[in-house]
Amino acid sequence: MLNFLDLGIAFTIALLSSLVLTYPIKKLANMIGAVDFPNGRKLHKKVTPRLGGLAIFLGALLGILYLQPHDEHLLEIICGAIVIVITGALDDRFTLRPIPKLTGQLIATSFLISGGLIIERVTLPFIGQVELGFFSVLVTVLWVVGITNAINLIDGLDGLATGVSTIALISLFIMAIIDTRILAAYLCIVLIGANLGFLYHNFYPAKIYMGDTGSNFLGYMIAVISILGLFKNIALFSFIIPIIVLAVPIFDTLFAILRRSINKQNIMAADNKHIHYQLLSAGYSHRKSVLILYCISAIFGALAIIFSEASITANLFVIFVLLILLHILAEIAGLVLGGKRPVMDFFKKLFKRSGQKQEQH
């Protein structure tokens, strides 16, 4: 049984802890050289400390210590999180190559698998429940590593990854409450609190970045919560729900892979063609680009909640809306209509008109 007073207290502990701990962590990052230097691909103009994800991790950990959930999987989740945070912190300081980073993610995932926290089955439309059997381990690894890196890739604008992951966590929290998934709800609420505490420092103009410490930790935790809460669901579309919740980072990653493959580039190579950069090149300000992606993420999150509870007829409407949103994302990424953006141009004109009206008043 969920105690909402305890959830509120844990949320407050996580928020205040993350808010306060960010100050000494900022000094620590500068002291040890865990900083981000400006270059041609990056938008910031001055050296900015990284390692902010450590404040998110510690804030969430203190919140969980208050709640003290009794769950058989909690220990392996925390052990995996510690490995992820250590790997991310090393990357923030020394800029690790892809193989060591992937190794850390695989070690973290191995804790989950050894504890039996795996995706054993999925429920697919028109097919029903599919037992994965031997492939359950492979699917779990791909899911955890994939989501961990998807959050990392979208961490390109001040406050973007923090906000998008918070919106995803709010959606997951609501669904966990509806399904009475206690550990999933506990993890969501402390992560939401820790994120909001850190966002005070991280929103534009950012005073500190979460770095790989934060983006990898949040990606890992969101992947874990999805396994705890959504893949255990027997609803008709349960496999699709976590993909909808995380649509912005997932499809940004898929678009990046597709774009680099078409251009015959290394799919692991960094570029400035991600969705958030495309919004900037379309003429939106830094702050407005972040807020647009927040709104899109919130719509996806709301649709995921509806999708998890609605009838098949209502879900068909949701699918229609999803297709429109995915088209908008593809427009932003420059992958359709020869790079033309009719829908985005319409919204841009709409924003300009509303801005002009406000100035007149």
VOBA-1610 file (N, C-alpha, C; in pm, whole numbers, padded with zeros to 5 digits, always signed):
BEGIN
Met+00085-00120+00000Met+00000+00000+00000Met+00089+00125+00000Leu+00057+00217-00090Leu+00136+00339-00102Leu+00091+00443+00000Asn+00189+00500+00070Asn+00162+00606+00167Asn+00204+00739+00102Phe+00106+00822+00068Phe+00135+00943-00008Phe+00209+01047+00075Leu+00191+01044+00207Leu+00268+01134+00293Leu+00417+01099+00285Asp+00447+00968+00293Asp+00586+00924+00281Asp+00645+00960+00144Leu+00562+00945+00039Leu+00608+00982-00095Leu+00643+01131-00101Gly+00558+01214-00039Gly+00583+01358-00036Gly+00710+01393+00040Ile+00732+01326+00153Ile+00853+01351+00233Ile+00978+01308+00155Ala+00971+01189+00093Ala+01085+01139+00015Ala+01116+01232-00102Phe+01011+01280-00167Phe+01027+01376-00278Phe+01100+01502-00230Thr+01059+01553-00116Thr+01119+01675-00060Thr+01265+01652-00021Ile+01293+01536+00040Ile+01431+01502+00078Ile+01520+01498-00046Ala+01471+01429-00151Ala+01549+01416-00275Ala+01571+01553-00340Leu+01466+01635-00344Leu+01476+01766-00408Leu+01576+01856-00335Leu+01560+01869-00204Leu+01647+01958-00126Leu+01791+01908-00124Ser+01807+01775-00114Ser+01943+01717-00113Ser+02015+01747-00244Ser+01946+01724-00356Ser+02006+01749-00486Ser+02036+01898-00505Leu+01942+01982-00464Leu+01959+02127-00475Leu+02083+02175-00399Val+02098+02127-00276Val+02208+02172-00189Val+02340+02107-00229Leu+02337+01977-00259Leu+02462+01905-00289Leu+02526+01950-00420Thr+02446+02009-00508Thr+02503+02055-00636Thr+02611+02161-00615Tyr+02599+02242-00510Tyr+02698+02348-00485Tyr+02838+02290-00459Pro+02855+02197-00362Pro+02990+02140-00342Pro+03036+02054-00459Ile+02942+01988-00527Ile+02980+01905-00642Ile+03032+01992-00756Lys+02975+02111-00770Lys+03024+02207-00870Lys+03170+02242-00841Lys+03200+02268-00715Lys+03338+02300-00675Lys+03430+02180-00696Leu+03381+02060-00662Leu+03460+01938-00681Leu+03493+01917-00828Ala+03394+01936-00916Ala+03415+01917-01059Ala+03523+02011-01112Asn+03517+02137-01070Asn+03619+02234-01112Asn+03757+02196-01058Met+03760+02145-00935Met+03886+02111-00869Met+03956+01994-00938Ile+03880+01892-00978Ile+03941+01772-01036Ile+03947+01777-01189Gly+03893+01883-01248Gly+03899+01897-01393Gly+03789+01826-01468Ala+03678+01794-01400Ala+03563+01733-01467Ala+03476+01845-01525Val+03526+01905-01632Val+03461+02023-01689Val+03441+02004-01840Asp+03348+02083-01894Asp+03317+02077-02036Asp+03372+02203-02103Phe+03460+02184-02201Phe+03521+02298-02270Phe+03439+02334-02394Pro+03426+02462-02424Pro+03355+02502-02547Pro+03431+02454-02670Asn+03356+02418-02775Asn+03418+02389-02905Asn+03316+02420-03014Gly+03352+02391-03138Gly+03267+02427-03250Gly+03131+02360-03248Arg+03121+02241-03189Arg+02995+02166-03189Arg+02906+02203-03071Lys+02967+02259-02965Lys+02892+02288-02843Lys+02847+02434-02839Leu+02741+02460-02765Leu+02678+02591-02767Leu+02728+02684-02658His+02778+02629-02548His+02820+02716-02438His+02953+02785-02471Lys+02972+02902-02411Lys+03088+02986-02444Lys+03196+02982-02337Lys+03168+02921-02223Lys+03268+02919-02115Lys+03281+02779-02058Val+03392+02754-01991Val+03416+02625-01927Val+03309+02603-01820Thr+03242+02487-01827Thr+03130+02458-01735Thr+03155+02325-01665Pro+03139+02321-01533Pro+03160+02195-01461Pro+03058+02089-01501Arg+03102+01964-01503Arg+03013+01851-01527Arg+02992+01781-01393Leu+02958+01655-01395Leu+02949+01573-01273Leu+02822+01601-01191Gly+02732+01686-01245Gly+02610+01720-01171Gly+02521+01600-01142Gly+02535+01495-01224Gly+02454+01375-01201Gly+02479+01312-01066Leu+02596+01341-01008Leu+02626+01289-00874Leu+02527+01343-00771Ala+02487+01469-00786Ala+02388+01528-00695Ala+02252+01461-00713Ile+02216+01430-00839Ile+02090+01360-00866Ile+02092+01222-00801Phe+02203+01150-00820Phe+02216+01015-00762Phe+02206+01019-00610Leu+02280+01110-00547Leu+02282+01116-00400Leu+02146+01161-00345Gly+02083+01257-00413Gly+01951+01301-00371Gly+01849+01189-00377Ala+01849+01115-00488Ala+01757+01002-00503Ala+01786+00893-00400Leu+01915+00869-00375Leu+01954+00765-00279Leu+01905+00800-00138Leu+01917+00927-00099Leu+01870+00969+00033Leu+01718+00956+00043Gly+01649+00985-00067Gly+01504+00968-00068Gly+01463+00823-00051Ile+01535+00733-00119Ile+01506+00589-00108Ile+01539+00537+00031Leu+01647+00587+00090Leu+01684+00545+00226Leu+01574+00583+00326Tyr+01507+00696+00301Tyr+01395+00732+00388Tyr+01278+00634+00369Leu+01247+00601+00244Leu+01132+00514+00216Leu+01156+00370+00259Gln+01282+00324+00248Gln+01320+00187+00285Gln+01223+00082+00228Pro+01210+00076+00096Pro+01120-00024+00038Pro+01173-00165+00057His+01084-00257+00087His+01123-00398+00101His+01094-00468-00031Asp+01196-00480-00113Asp+01179-00543-00244Asp+01303-00625-00276Glu+01281-00742-00333Glu+01392-00834-00360Glu+01490-00781-00464His+01445-00685-00547His+01531-00637-00655His+01606-00509-00621Leu+01578-00449-00505Leu+01635-00317-00475Leu+01788-00319-00471Leu+01846-00422-00411Leu+01992-00429-00395Leu+02062-00431-00530Glu+02016-00516-00623Glu+02084-00522-00753Glu+02063-00393-00834Ile+01949-00328-00816Ile+01926-00200-00884Ile+02026-00096-00836Ile+02046-00088-00704Ile+02139+00010-00647Ile+02283-00023-00687Cys+02319-00153-00683Cys+02455-00192-00724Cys+02482-00154-00869Gly+02385-00180-00956Gly+02399-00140-01096Gly+02411+00010-01111Ala+02331+00084-01033Ala+02335+00231-01039Ala+02472+00284-00997Ile+02530+00223-00894Ile+02663+00266-00848Ile+02767+00246-00959Val+02761+00131-01028Val+02853+00106-01140Val+02834+00211-01250Ile+02708+00240-01282Ile+02677+00340-01385Ile+02732+00477-01347Val+02712+00516-01221Val+02757+00648-01174Val+02910+00657-01175Ile+02977+00551-01130Ile+03125+00551-01131Ile+03177+00561-01275Thr+03117+00483-01366Thr+03158+00488-01507Thr+03136+00627-01565Gly+03019+00684-01535Gly+02987+00819-01585Gly+03081+00924-01529Ala+03113+00913-01400Ala+03204+01010-01337Ala+03344+01002-01399Leu+03390+00880-01425Leu+03521+00863-01490Leu+03519+00923-01630Asp+03406+00906-01700Asp+03394+00963-01834Asp+03391+01116-01829Asp+03323+01171-01729Asp+03319+01317-01714Asp+03458+01376-01688Arg+03541+01298-01622Arg+03676+01347-01591Arg+03777+01314-01701Phe+03773+01191-01753Phe+03880+01145-01842Phe+03835+01124-01987Thr+03706+01140-02018Thr+03651+01116-02152Thr+03687+00976-02201Leu+03618+00878-02149Leu+03643+00737-02182Leu+03607+00707-02326Arg+03670+00606-02381Arg+03635+00556-02514Arg+03507+00474-02503Pro+03439+00447-02617Pro+03309+00377-02611Pro+03313+00240-02543Ile+03421+00163-02563Ile+03424+00027-02508Ile+03421+00026-02355Pro+03504+00104-02284Pro+03494+00108-02137Pro+03356+00153-02088Lys+03295+00250-02159Lys+03162+00296-02119Lys+03059+00185-02134Leu+03065+00116-02248Leu+02973+00005-02272Leu+02996-00107-02171Thr+03121-00131-02136Thr+03153-00234-02036Thr+03086-00203-01902Gly+03094-00076-01860Gly+03028-00036-01736Gly+02878-00058-01741Gln+02817-00026-01856Gln+02672-00045-01871Gln+02635-00193-01868Leu+02719-00277-01928Leu+02693-00421-01929Leu+02709-00481-01789Ile+02807-00432-01714Ile+02825-00480-01576Ile+02703-00443-01493Ala+02655-00318-01510Ala+02536-00274-01437Ala+02416-00361-01472Thr+02399-00390-01600Thr+02287-00473-01645Thr+02299-00615-01591Ser+02423-00663-01577Ser+02444-00800-01527Ser+02392-00816-01384Phe+02398-00708-01303Phe+02341-00713-01168Phe+02190-00740-01176Leu+02124-00672-01269Leu+01979-00690-01285Leu+01946-00833-01327Ile+02021-00881-01426Ile+01995-01015-01480Ile+02021-01122-01374Ser+02130-01107-01299Ser+02163-01206-01195Ser+02057-01210-01086Gly+01989-01097-01065Gly+01882-01092-00964Gly+01746-01129-01019Gly+01740-01164-01147Gly+01613-01206-01206Gly+01526-01092-01255Leu+01580-00970-01261Leu+01502-00856-01309Leu+01523-00844-01459Ile+01444-00918-01534Ile+01459-00923-01680Ile+01322-00909-01746Ile+01325-00879-01875Ile+01201-00872-01953Ile+01170-01014-02000Glu+01081-01081-01929Glu+01052-01222-01958Glu+00952-01240-02070Arg+00864-01141-02086Arg+00759-01153-02187Arg+00716-01013-02231Val+00660-01006-02351Val+00601-00881-02399Val+00462-00912-02453Thr+00375-00813-02450Thr+00240-00829-02504Thr+00229-00744-02629Leu+00201-00808-02741Leu+00199-00740-02870Leu+00057-00732-02925Pro+00024-00625-02998Pro-00109-00613-03059Pro-00136-00728-03154Phe-00258-00782-03147Phe-00308-00887-03237Phe-00236-01021-03220Ile-00136-01026-03134Ile-00063-01151-03111Ile-00086-01200-02969Gly-00083-01107-02875Gly-00100-01143-02734Gly+00035-01152-02665Gln+00038-01228-02558Gln+00159-01237-02476Gln+00261-01331-02540Val+00385-01282-02551Val+00493-01360-02612Val+00600-01384-02507Glu+00626-01511-02476Glu+00733-01548-02383Glu+00867-01541-02458Leu+00962-01469-02402Leu+01090-01448-02471Leu+01188-01562-02449Gly+01173-01635-02340Gly+01260-01749-02314Gly+01407-01710-02310Phe+01488-01779-02390Phe+01632-01755-02394Phe+01664-01610-02433Phe+01579-01550-02517Phe+01606-01415-02567Phe+01578-01307-02463Ser+01521-01345-02349Ser+01486-01244-02247Ser+01610-01168-02198Val+01722-01239-02184Val+01846-01174-02138Val+01894-01074-02243Leu+01894-01114-02369Leu+01939-01026-02477Leu+01850-00902-02488Val+01718-00922-02481Val+01624-00810-02490Val+01645-00714-02373Thr+01668-00769-02254Thr+01692-00685-02135Thr+01818-00602-02152Val+01925-00664-02200Val+02051-00592-02221Val+02032-00480-02323Leu+01966-00512-02436Leu+01944-00412-02540Leu+01859-00296-02489Trp+01757-00328-02408Trp+01669-00225-02355Trp+01745-00132-02259Val+01815-00189-02163Val+01885-00108-02061Val+01995-00024-02126Val+02078-00087-02208Val+02188-00014-02272Val+02133+00090-02370Gly+02028+00053-02443Gly+01969+00145-02541Gly+01912+00270-02477Ile+01833+00253-02370Ile+01771+00368-02304Ile+01877+00451-02231Thr+01975+00385-02172Thr+02085+00458-02106Thr+02152+00554-02203Asn+02179+00507-02324Asn+02247+00591-02423Asn+02154+00690-02490Ala+02025+00658-02498Ala+01929+00752-02559Ala+01918+00879-02477Ile+01913+00867-02344Ile+01909+00985-02258Ile+02039+01064-02272Asn+02149+00993-02286Asn+02279+01058-02302Asn+02284+01143-02430Leu+02227+01090-02538Leu+02235+01159-02666Leu+02152+01287-02670Ile+02045+01290-02591Ile+01959+01410-02594Ile+02009+01518-02498Asp+02115+01490-02427Asp+02170+01587-02330Asp+02257+01689-02403Gly+02191+01772-02487Gly+02267+01866-02569Gly+02236+02013-02545Leu+02126+02041-02475Leu+02090+02179-02441Leu+02071+02190-02291Asp+02090+02309-02238Asp+02078+02331-02094Asp+01940+02288-02044Gly+01938+02194-01951Gly+01813+02151-01889Gly+01731+02053-01970Leu+01777+02017-02091Leu+01694+01934-02179Leu+01679+01791-02126Ala+01792+01723-02103Ala+01784+01584-02056Ala+01719+01576-01918Thr+01748+01675-01832Thr+01687+01676-01698Thr+01537+01687-01709Gly+01489+01781-01792Gly+01345+01802-01806Gly+01274+01688-01875Val+01330+01640-01986Val+01267+01531-02062Val+01259+01404-01976Ser+01366+01373-01904Ser+01364+01254-01818Ser+01266+01272-01702Thr+01252+01395-01650Thr+01156+01420-01543Thr+01013+01399-01592Ile+00984+01448-01711Ile+00850+01429-01769Ile+00822+01281-01790Ala+00921+01207-01840Ala+00904+01061-01857Ala+00879+00994-01722Leu+00953+01037-01619Leu+00937+00978-01485Leu+00801+01010-01425Ile+00749+01130-01451Ile+00614+01164-01402Ile+00511+01072-01466Ser+00524+01047-01597Ser+00433+00954-01666Ser+00443+00814-01607Leu+00566+00767-01587Leu+00587+00634-01528Leu+00533+00627-01386Phe+00547+00737-01311Phe+00496+00742-01173Phe+00345+00727-01171Ile+00276+00800-01258Ile+00129+00792-01263Ile+00085+00650-01296Met+00152+00586-01393Met+00116+00449-01430Met+00150+00351-01319Ala+00258+00376-01246Ala+00294+00290-01133Ala+00190+00301-01021Ile+00139+00423-00998Ile+00033+00443-00898Ile-00093+00369-00939Ile-00131+00381-01067Ile-00252+00315-01117Ile-00242+00164-01101Asp-00124+00108-01129Asp-00105-00038-01123Asp-00052-00086-00987Thr-00037+00005-00892Thr+00016-00024-00758Thr+00151-00097-00766Arg+00241-00042-00847Arg+00378-00093-00856Arg+00461-00013-00756Ile+00475-00064-00635Ile+00528+00016-00524Ile+00673+00059-00547Leu+00762-00034-00579Leu+00903+00003-00597Leu+00919+00099-00715Ala+00846+00075-00823Ala+00853+00165-00939Ala+00809+00306-00899Ala+00702+00316-00821Ala+00652+00447-00775Ala+00755+00515-00685Tyr+00815+00439-00594Tyr+00917+00494-00503Tyr+01036+00550-00581Leu+01084+00471-00676Leu+01200+00514-00754Leu+01168+00639-00837Cys+01048+00640-00895Cys+01007+00756-00975Cys+01004+00884-00892Ile+00941+00878-00775Ile+00919+01001-00697Ile+01051+01061-00648Val+01146+00975-00608Val+01274+01031-00561Val+01358+01084-00677Leu+01346+01021-00793Leu+01419+01071-00910Leu+01360+01202-00960Ile+01228+01214-00956Ile+01162+01340-00994Ile+01210+01452-00902Gly+01209+01426-00772Gly+01255+01526-00676Gly+01400+01565-00698Ala+01487+01465-00714Ala+01630+01492-00735Ala+01653+01571-00865Asn+01578+01536-00969Asn+01591+01608-01097Asn+01551+01755-01084Leu+01439+01779-01016Leu+01390+01916-01002Leu+01486+02001-00918Gly+01545+01939-00816Gly+01646+02011-00737Gly+01766+02050-00822Phe+01808+01958-00909Phe+01923+01985-00996Phe+01887+02083-01108Leu+01762+02079-01155Leu+01721+02164-01267Leu+01736+02312-01234Tyr+01727+02347-01106Tyr+01748+02485-01063Tyr+01886+02535-01109His+01985+02447-01108His+02122+02483-01148His+02146+02460-01297Asn+02063+02375-01359Asn+02093+02323-01492Asn+02013+02389-01604Phe+01903+02459-01569Phe+01823+02522-01674Phe+01899+02641-01732Tyr+01867+02677-01854Tyr+01939+02782-01927Tyr+01936+02916-01854Pro+02052+02981-01838Pro+02187+02935-01872Pro+02244+02846-01761Ala+02287+02727-01797Ala+02330+02626-01698Ala+02458+02667-01626Lys+02459+02644-01496Lys+02579+02668-01415Lys+02660+02540-01398Ile+02596+02426-01428Ile+02661+02295-01419Ile+02585+02199-01509Tyr+02655+02102-01566Tyr+02592+01998-01647Tyr+02585+01868-01567Met+02484+01787-01599Met+02475+01656-01532Met+02585+01562-01579Gly+02636+01584-01701Gly+02741+01499-01754Gly+02692+01357-01778Asp+02784+01269-01816Asp+02748+01128-01835Asp+02709+01064-01702Thr+02760+01118-01591Thr+02721+01068-01459Thr+02570+01073-01445Gly+02510+01184-01486Gly+02366+01202-01471Gly+02285+01137-01581Ser+02324+01160-01707Ser+02244+01108-01818Ser+02242+00956-01820Asn+02357+00893-01793Asn+02362+00747-01788Asn+02284+00692-01669Phe+02294+00759-01554Phe+02220+00716-01436Phe+02069+00725-01460Leu+02023+00837-01515Leu+01880+00854-01540Leu+01831+00756-01645Gly+01910+00736-01752Gly+01871+00639-01854Gly+01860+00499-01797Tyr+01958+00461-01717Tyr+01958+00329-01652Tyr+01835+00314-01562Met+01807+00414-01480Met+01695+00405-01386Met+01560+00402-01458Ile+01546+00481-01563Ile+01421+00480-01640Ile+01400+00344-01706Ala+01509+00285-01758Ala+01500+00150-01816Ala+01457+00048-01712Val+01515+00058-01592Val+01481-00034-01482Val+01336-00018-01440Ile+01292+00107-01424Ile+01153+00133-01382Ile+01055+00080-01486Ser+01090+00092-01614Ser+01006+00038-01720Ser+00990-00113-01707Ile+01100-00180-01675Ile+01095-00326-01656Ile+01009-00360-01534Leu+01027-00284-01426Leu+00950-00309-01303Leu+00801-00285-01323Gly+00767-00179-01397Gly+00628-00136-01401Gly+00553-00171-01527Leu+00616-00156-01644Leu+00540-00163-01768Leu+00550-00297-01838Phe+00669-00357-01839Phe+00682-00486-01907Phe+00616-00597-01826Lys+00584-00570-01698Lys+00513-00668-01615Lys+00362-00661-01641Asn+00319-00555-01710Asn+00177-00537-01737Asn+00132-00635-01846Ile+00009-00685-01834Ile-00041-00780-01934Ile-00137-00713-02032Ala-00144-00580-02030Ala-00233-00509-02121Ala-00190-00532-02266Leu-00284-00507-02356Leu-00264-00541-02497Leu-00143-00472-02558Phe-00118-00347-02519Phe-00011-00269-02582Phe+00105-00242-02487Ser+00128-00330-02390Ser+00227-00300-02286Ser+00368-00279-02342Phe+00402-00346-02451Phe+00536-00332-02508Phe+00558-00193-02567Ile+00448-00132-02615Ile+00458-00003-02682Ile+00466+00113-02583Ile+00408+00096-02464Ile+00393+00206-02369Ile+00527+00270-02330Pro+00629+00193-02287Pro+00756+00258-02252Pro+00823+00328-02369Ile+00798+00279-02490Ile+00854+00344-02609Ile+00787+00480-02630Ile+00655+00488-02605Ile+00585+00616-02617Ile+00636+00714-02513Val+00649+00668-02389Val+00696+00755-02280Val+00830+00818-02316Leu+00918+00740-02376Leu+01055+00785-02405Leu+01074+00817-02553Ala+00964+00856-02619Ala+00968+00873-02765Ala+01072+00974-02810Val+01086+01087-02741Val+01181+01190-02786Val+01325+01138-02787Pro+01378+01085-02675Pro+01516+01034-02682Pro+01531+00910-02770Ile+01430+00820-02770Ile+01441+00698-02850Ile+01446+00732-02999Phe+01352+00815-03046Phe+01348+00844-03189Phe+01459+00939-03232Asp+01506+01024-03141Asp+01623+01105-03173Asp+01744+01015-03198Thr+01757+00910-03116Thr+01866+00813-03133Thr+01851+00736-03264Leu+01729+00689-03293Leu+01705+00614-03417Leu+01728+00702-03539Phe+01682+00827-03532Phe+01704+00919-03644Phe+01853+00944-03664Ala+01929+00953-03554Ala+02074+00976-03564Ala+02141+00858-03633Ile+02102+00736-03595Ile+02159+00615-03657Ile+02125+00612-03806Leu+01997+00640-03838Leu+01953+00640-03977Leu+02026+00747-04058Arg+02035+00868-04003Arg+02101+00980-04071Arg+02248+00948-04101Arg+02318+00893-04001Arg+02460+00864-04019Arg+02481+00748-04116Ser+02387+00652-04115Ser+02396+00539-04208Ser+02377+00588-04352Ile+02277+00676-04372Ile+02251+00731-04506Ile+02372+00810-04556Asn+02434+00884-04466Asn+02551+00967-04503Asn+02683+00890-04496Lys+02673+00758-04471Lys+02790+00670-04463Lys+02892+00718-04359Gln+02838+00757-04243Gln+02922+00800-04131Gln+02920+00694-04023Asn+03019+00699-03936Asn+03022+00611-03819Asn+02901+00643-03732Ile+02818+00543-03701Ile+02696+00570-03623Ile+02727+00614-03481Met+02852+00591-03434Met+02892+00634-03300Met+02952+00775-03300Ala+02973+00832-03419Ala+03036+00964-03428Ala+02939+01073-03383Ala+02991+01171-03309Ala+02907+01281-03262Ala+02881+01379-03377Asp+02764+01444-03376Asp+02735+01549-03473Asp+02641+01651-03410Asn+02609+01755-03485Asn+02518+01857-03434Asn+02387+01858-03513Lys+02340+01737-03547Lys+02217+01722-03624Lys+02102+01665-03541His+02122+01654-03411His+02015+01602-03326His+01895+01697-03328Ile+01781+01648-03281Ile+01657+01725-03287Ile+01672+01863-03223His+01740+01868-03108His+01752+01997-03040His+01836+02097-03119Tyr+01939+02048-03188Tyr+02019+02138-03272Tyr+01939+02185-03394Gln+01855+02097-03447Gln+01774+02133-03563Gln+01674+02243-03528Leu+01621+02239-03405Leu+01530+02346-03361Leu+01603+02480-03356Leu+01726+02477-03307Leu+01806+02600-03303Leu+01832+02653-03444Ser+01865+02561-03536Ser+01894+02604-03673Ser+01768+02654-03744Ala+01650+02611-03695Ala+01523+02657-03752Ala+01487+02797-03702Gly+01566+02850-03609Gly+01544+02987-03564Gly+01489+03003-03424Tyr+01465+02891-03355Tyr+01414+02900-03218Tyr+01529+02930-03121Ser+01499+03003-03016Ser+01601+03033-02916Ser+01635+02909-02836His+01745+02915-02761His+01787+02803-02676His+01673+02764-02581Arg+01621+02862-02509Arg+01516+02835-02410Arg+01389+02781-02476Lys+01350+02842-02589Lys+01227+02800-02657Lys+01241+02659-02714Ser+01360+02625-02765Ser+01384+02490-02818Ser+01365+02386-02708Val+01419+02415-02590Val+01403+02323-02476Val+01257+02310-02437Leu+01185+02422-02432Leu+01044+02419-02391Leu+00958+02345-02494Ile+00991+02358-02623Ile+00918+02284-02727Ile+00934+02134-02704Leu+01056+02090-02677Leu+01080+01947-02655Leu+01018+01900-02523Tyr+01012+01988-02423Tyr+00937+01955-02301Tyr+00790+01928-02335Cys+00732+02018-02415Cys+00590+02004-02451Cys+00564+01875-02529Ile+00652+01846-02626Ile+00636+01723-02704Ile+00649+01601-02613Ser+00745+01603-02521Ser+00763+01492-02427Ser+00640+01476-02338Ala+00584+01589-02293Ala+00465+01584-02206Ala+00346+01525-02281Ile+00331+01560-02409Ile+00222+01504-02490Ile+00241+01353-02505Phe+00364+01311-02536Phe+00392+01167-02546Phe+00362+01097-02413Gly+00403+01159-02302Gly+00377+01100-02170Gly+00229+01085-02142Ala+00151+01189-02174Ala+00006+01184-02153Ala-00057+01076-02241Leu-00011+01067-02365Leu-00063+00964-02456Leu-00031+00824-02406Ala+00087+00807-02347Ala+00125+00676-02293Ala+00031+00636-02179Ile-00003+00732-02092Ile-00095+00703-01981Ile-00232+00664-02036Ile-00282+00740-02135Ile-00411+00707-02197Ile-00403+00569-02262Phe-00293+00545-02332Phe-00272+00419-02403Phe-00278+00300-02308Ser-00227+00319-02186Ser-00220+00208-02091Ser-00355+00173-02031Glu-00452+00267-02040Glu-00580+00245-01972Glu-00700+00246-02065Ala-00685+00297-02187Ala-00801+00321-02274Ala-00842+00196-02353Ser-00957+00207-02418Ser-01008+00100-02503Ser-00930+00098-02634Ile-00951-00007-02713Ile-00882-00018-02842Ile-00919+00098-02934Thr-01048+00139-02932Thr-01092+00252-03016Thr-01016+00379-02980Ala-01006+00407-02851Ala-00932+00526-02805Ala-00785+00515-02841Asn-00732+00393-02834Asn-00590+00373-02866Asn-00561+00400-03014Leu-00660+00373-03100Leu-00642+00403-03243Leu-00627+00553-03264Phe-00705+00632-03187Phe-00691+00778-03193Phe-00553+00820-03144Val-00508+00756-03035Val-00375+00786-02980Val-00268+00757-03085Ile-00283+00644-03155Ile-00185+00608-03259Ile-00182+00715-03368Phe-00300+00768-03405Phe-00308+00874-03506Phe-00230+00998-03461Val-00251+01038-03335Val-00179+01154-03280Val-00029+01126-03276Leu+00007+01003-03238Leu+00149+00966-03231Leu+00216+00978-03368Leu+00145+00936-03472Leu+00201+00944-03607Leu+00228+01089-03647Ile+00136+01179-03608Ile+00156+01322-03637Ile+00280+01373-03564Leu+00292+01336-03434Leu+00407+01380-03355Leu+00538+01325-03410Leu+00534+01198-03453Leu+00656+01139-03510Leu+00694+01206-03641His+00592+01247-03717His+00621+01322-03840His+00689+01455-03807Ile+00640+01522-03701Ile+00702+01648-03659Ile+00848+01626-03619Leu+00872+01518-03541Leu+01010+01487-03501Leu+01098+01458-03623Ala+01041+01386-03722Ala+01117+01355-03843Ala+01144+01483-03923Glu+01048+01575-03924Glu+01070+01706-03988Glu+01184+01781-03922Ile+01180+01783-03788Ile+01285+01853-03713Ile+01421+01793-03744Ala+01424+01658-03754Ala+01551+01589-03780Ala+01595+01601-03926Gly+01507+01655-04013Gly+01542+01675-04153Gly+01542+01547-04235Leu+01458+01450-04195Leu+01460+01319-04262Leu+01344+01299-04358Val+01253+01396-04372Val+01138+01381-04462Val+01124+01505-04550Leu+01052+01488-04661Leu+01016+01600-04749Leu+01138+01679-04798Gly+01249+01608-04815Gly+01369+01674-04865Gly+01420+01786-04776Gly+01395+01771-04646Gly+01440+01872-04551Gly+01340+01984-04528Lys+01228+01985-04602Lys+01125+02088-04581Lys+01050+02060-04451Arg+00994+02167-04391Arg+00929+02154-04260Arg+00796+02229-04258Pro+00697+02183-04333Pro+00570+02258-04337Pro+00500+02269-04202Val+00497+02161-04127Val+00430+02164-03996Val+00506+02253-03899Met+00639+02239-03896Met+00721+02321-03807Met+00713+02469-03846Asp+00709+02497-03977Asp+00697+02637-04022Asp+00564+02696-03976Phe+00459+02614-03979Phe+00328+02660-03932Phe+00334+02700-03785Phe+00395+02613-03702Phe+00406+02642-03559Phe+00497+02763-03533Lys+00599+02778-03616Lys+00690+02892-03599Lys+00615+03023-03624Lys+00531+03025-03730Lys+00451+03144-03758Lys+00352+03170-03645Leu+00297+03060-03591Leu+00201+03072-03481Leu+00266+03135-03359Phe+00387+03089-03326Phe+00462+03145-03212Phe+00490+03294-03233Lys+00527+03330-03359Lys+00560+03469-03387Lys+00438+03559-03372Arg+00323+03509-03421Arg+00199+03588-03411Arg+00160+03610-03266Ser+00167+03502-03185Ser+00130+03515-03043Ser+00226+03609-02971Gly+00355+03605-03009Gly+00453+03694-02949Gly+00427+03840-02985Gln+00387+03863-03113Gln+00357+04000-03156Gln+00234+04055-03085Lys+00132+03969-03064Lys+00011+04012-02994Lys+00042+04051-02850Gln+00128+03971-02784Gln+00165+04001-02645Gln+00240+04134-02636Glu+00326+04162-02737Glu+00401+04288-02737Glu+00307+04408-02755Gln+00201+04389-02838Gln+00105+04496-02861Gln+00027+04530-02735His-00003+04425-02656His-00076+04447-02530His+00017+04502-02423
//
